[in-house]
Each structure stands twice: as structure tokens, then as C-alpha cells.
Amino acid sequence: MKSIIEELYYGNIDAKEDIVLPEKKRKKELALYDKLKATLSKESDELFEKFIEITEDHYDELMRMIFKRGVSTGIMIASEAFIEGEKLCD
């Protein structure tokens, strides 16, 4: 078995692919999107699409920040566990 560091280096770990919104929720989302799009004028539709694009970019950035915070927190917890050892159980 390769180390986790090697797996990360070679790009064999991509946790984002495993995270998928359940089909039922995606269908509801798409149905609402289609219903809304049908009511928009051409200008409103273009503005709405730009809004969606910007929102997706910001969401991706936010998810990266959350991921980094989670990894950092996990490393700090592991570090404290190794440093403190048995003292943590007192």
C-alpha cells in the first residue's frame, strides 16, 4: 500500500468526485431552475446566468477554504494527541 502522501502526489485521491448531491434533490433543483428560466426575458436570463456563474466560483472558493480549515483542524488535533499523549486522558 502506498502512503497517503504518495497517493496525493500522484493525484490518486480526489475526494470531490465522491461527493454528489442525492438524485432526488438534484431533480428538484433542476425542475425549479427550468421553471424559473421559462419566466425570464432574454436580458434577465443573461443576468441570471452571469449570477449563477459568479455564485459557483464563490462557492468553489468557499469549499476550498472549508476544506483547508478542516485539514488544519485535524492536523492540530492529531498533533496535540501525539504531544500530550496520556495526559489527554487525565
C-alpha positions as CSV (number, residue, x, y, z in Angstrom):
1,M,0.0,0.0,0.0
2,K,1.3,3.4,-0.9
3,S,1.5,6.2,1.6
4,I,-1.2,8.9,1.6
5,I,1.5,11.4,0.7
6,E,2.4,9.4,-2.5
7,E,-1.3,9.0,-3.3
8,L,-1.8,12.7,-3.1
9,Y,1.3,13.4,-5.1
10,Y,0.3,11.1,-7.9
11,G,-3.3,12.6,-8.0
12,N,-4.9,9.3,-6.9
13,I,-7.0,11.0,-4.3
14,D,-9.9,13.2,-5.4
15,A,-12.5,13.3,-2.7
16,K,-14.6,15.8,-4.6
17,E,-15.6,13.1,-7.1
18,D,-17.2,11.1,-4.3
19,I,-19.4,13.9,-3.0
20,V,-22.6,14.1,-5.0
21,L,-25.9,15.7,-4.2
22,P,-28.7,13.0,-4.0
23,E,-30.6,12.5,-7.2
24,K,-33.9,13.5,-5.7
25,K,-32.5,16.9,-4.6
26,R,-30.8,17.4,-8.0
27,K,-34.1,16.8,-9.8
28,K,-35.9,19.3,-7.6
29,E,-33.2,21.8,-8.2
30,L,-33.2,21.3,-12.0
31,A,-37.0,21.5,-12.1
32,L,-37.1,24.8,-10.3
33,Y,-34.2,26.1,-12.4
34,D,-36.1,25.2,-15.6
35,K,-39.3,26.7,-14.3
36,L,-37.6,30.0,-13.4
37,K,-35.7,30.2,-16.8
38,A,-39.0,29.9,-18.6
39,T,-40.3,33.1,-17.0
40,L,-37.2,35.2,-17.7
41,S,-36.8,37.7,-20.6
42,K,-33.6,37.4,-22.7
43,E,-31.9,40.1,-20.7
44,S,-32.9,38.7,-17.4
45,D,-31.8,35.3,-18.5
46,E,-28.4,36.6,-19.4
47,L,-28.1,38.3,-16.0
48,F,-29.3,35.2,-14.2
49,E,-26.7,33.0,-16.0
50,K,-23.9,35.5,-15.0
51,F,-25.1,35.4,-11.4
52,I,-25.1,31.6,-11.4
53,E,-21.5,31.6,-12.8
54,I,-20.2,34.1,-10.2
55,T,-22.0,32.2,-7.4
56,E,-20.5,28.9,-8.5
57,D,-17.0,30.5,-8.5
58,H,-17.5,31.9,-5.0
59,Y,-19.0,28.6,-3.8
60,D,-15.9,26.7,-5.0
61,E,-13.6,29.2,-3.3
62,L,-15.6,28.8,-0.1
63,M,-15.4,25.0,-0.3
64,R,-11.6,25.2,-0.6
65,M,-11.4,27.4,2.4
66,I,-13.6,25.0,4.4
67,F,-11.5,22.0,3.3
68,K,-8.3,23.8,4.3
69,R,-9.8,24.7,7.7
70,G,-10.9,21.1,8.2
71,V,-7.5,19.6,7.3
72,S,-5.7,22.2,9.5
73,T,-8.0,21.4,12.5
74,G,-7.5,17.7,12.0
75,I,-3.7,18.1,12.0
76,M,-3.8,20.3,15.1
77,I,-5.9,17.6,16.9
78,A,-3.5,14.9,15.8
79,S,-0.5,17.0,16.9
80,E,-2.0,17.6,20.3
81,A,-2.8,13.9,20.7
82,F,0.8,13.0,19.9
83,I,2.4,15.7,22.0
84,E,0.1,15.3,25.1
85,G,-0.3,11.6,24.8
86,E,-1.6,10.0,28.0
87,K,-2.2,13.5,29.6
88,L,-5.3,13.9,27.4
89,C,-7.0,11.1,29.4
90,D,-6.4,12.8,32.8
